[in-house]
Amino acid sequence: MAESSERGALTEAVYYILLSLTSPLHGYGIMQNISELSSGRVILGPGTLYGALNTLMEKGWISSLSNRPGGKNDRKKEYQITEIGREVLRGELERLRELVRHGEETLAQGRALG
Amino acid sequence: MKKDRKVIYKAYLDLQKEENWINRMCGKGWALAKVNLLGIRFVFEPCQPGEYIYRSELVSGLGRKKRDYLAFLEDSGAEIIAHQWYNLGWTCCRKKSSDGPFELYSDSAGKLKQQKKLCKYYLFFGWLILALQALTLINHCLLYFHFGLSFSDSFIMNGFGYVNPFLSLLGIILICDGYRLRRKIRQMEKEVRIRE
């Protein structure tokens, strides 16, 4: 069951969160990074991000880094992608490529015919 | 001295309407600074018109998980104006509008979850109030007709409980709002199937 649901499409938010976490970031950093990556098109709400981070942690796609020594602020957690997460990301990229290829091929044909 | 503050008493059932009102006030140059008394006393302070964007939601749960989330909100640059655990966890926060658009939930699934939570509360409290009112009414009738107590005695025997038309009306309003919201949720669920 779990396997089949993991083959489905990732949400845009999850896709961008995983991309952002290829280097360690904390919550606010993720939001900023995604906004920059998408030139301000995708602006993640903190509620959405918080829920997604917790779910991704449970799935083991990302992990939280132990707090920096000397850092007394224990809530500014930093997160990083895991090997499983990278695997999922590669799979998604493959899926997206397929989508784009099909779209381009079909539309190009349409143009030739019409 | 007190001129630089504005206190408004207002009660909203619809969280979205309340949020819209708070944002309209901010547009007029009054920034919500404090909310107390079960969320009906709003204290405003002057601000630049439209200086902030306000967002509210229900943050339920207890202890660490909730604290974690509120801390996360603050870390993300939002300023928490009010969090009332005794008021269904109603939480209001704001961000400077110069920081760009601000939404707590940017995905439809998150927005849907919020609406569902609210709908659940409306229906629960609405039916609870109506059920209690109905029980009181039945009790009254029993004491009055069956046991032949006088009206005032039946009132005392009923633990001074009486059928309050205003409370009943509140129950009915809550239930109507709940089902209205449920229809909206069904509509949103259809939309989610097409677009994320």
Boltz contact constraints between the chains, C-beta under 6 A:
constraints:
  - contact:
      token1: [A, 11]
      token2: [B, 196]
      max_distance: 6.0
  - contact:
      token1: [A, 13]
      token2: [B, 107]
      max_distance: 6.0
  - contact:
      token1: [A, 27]
      token2: [B, 72]
      max_distance: 6.0
  - contact:
      token1: [A, 27]
      token2: [B, 75]
      max_distance: 6.0
  - contact:
      token1: [A, 27]
      token2: [B, 76]
      max_distance: 6.0
  - contact:
      token1: [A, 28]
      token2: [B, 75]
      max_distance: 6.0
  - contact:
      token1: [A, 28]
      token2: [B, 76]
      max_distance: 6.0
  - contact:
      token1: [A, 43]
      token2: [B, 101]
      max_distance: 6.0
  - contact:
      token1: [A, 44]
      token2: [B, 106]
      max_distance: 6.0
  - contact:
      token1: [A, 45]
      token2: [B, 103]
      max_distance: 6.0
  - contact:
      token1: [A, 45]
      token2: [B, 104]
      max_distance: 6.0
  - contact:
      token1: [A, 45]
      token2: [B, 105]
      max_distance: 6.0
  - contact:
      token1: [A, 45]
      token2: [B, 106]
      max_distance: 6.0
  - contact:
      token1: [A, 46]
      token2: [B, 73]
      max_distance: 6.0
  - contact:
      token1: [A, 46]
      token2: [B, 76]
      max_distance: 6.0
  - contact:
      token1: [A, 47]
      token2: [B, 104]
      max_distance: 6.0
  - contact:
      token1: [A, 47]
      token2: [B, 105]
      max_distance: 6.0
  - contact:
      token1: [A, 47]
      token2: [B, 110]
      max_distance: 6.0
  - contact:
      token1: [A, 48]
      token2: [B, 105]
      max_distance: 6.0
  - contact:
      token1: [A, 48]
      token2: [B, 106]
      max_distance: 6.0
  - contact:
      token1: [A, 48]
      token2: [B, 107]
      max_distance: 6.0
  - contact:
      token1: [A, 48]
      token2: [B, 110]
      max_distance: 6.0
  - contact:
      token1: [A, 50]
      token2: [B, 69]
      max_distance: 6.0
  - contact:
      token1: [A, 50]
      token2: [B, 72]
      max_distance: 6.0
  - contact:
      token1: [A, 75]
      token2: [B, 71]
      max_distance: 6.0
